[in-house]
Amino acid sequence: MTLEEIVRTALLADTALSSAIGGNLFLAQLPQSLLNGSPFKALTFQRLSTQRQYSHSSPADVGWCRFQFTAWANTTAAGADSLAIGYALFNALKTFNASAFPASPEVLTGAPNFVINQYMGIEPQTQPPIYKNVLDVRIWFRDQ
């Protein structure tokens, strides 16, 4: 499995996050079918960079990736909904572990996943307005 597949599988298995997005978790971009004007809530993600840990002998099989997650909503409470999706993602990352899928407590306490940056905005030239909550996240992994 790729790291993206592991991330997607684990996040969809999180009940609170999956409920908040209605199962709408996509790699890189929203599908055109969601942008037809009907209210929706969704989450997209993409890998921005990969940083491996190195030793004097060789590259280690452990590292971290920076992912960008974007929570989208165009519901009647879109701002609050996109923020709620971000909180659900934040909580899901507390228990998600790509180092020893599905769980490895020593990695969670030694090198936890965390949100590096977060900002909110409205996608330009959208009607009704589509709110977005962008989160940059660091996720630790071990080659599977």
Secondary structure as GFF3:
##gff-version 3
##sequence-region A 1 144
A	DSSP	alpha_helix	3	13	.	.	.	ID=ss1
A	DSSP	alpha_helix	15	21	.	.	.	ID=ss2
A	DSSP	beta_strand	25	27	.	.	.	ID=ss3
A	DSSP	three_ten_helix	32	35	.	.	.	ID=ss4
A	DSSP	beta_strand	41	54	.	.	.	ID=ss5
A	DSSP	beta_strand	59	73	.	.	.	ID=ss6
A	DSSP	alpha_helix	78	95	.	.	.	ID=ss7
A	DSSP	alpha_helix	105	110	.	.	.	ID=ss8
A	DSSP	beta_strand	114	122	.	.	.	ID=ss9
A	DSSP	beta_strand	131	142	.	.	.	ID=ss10
###
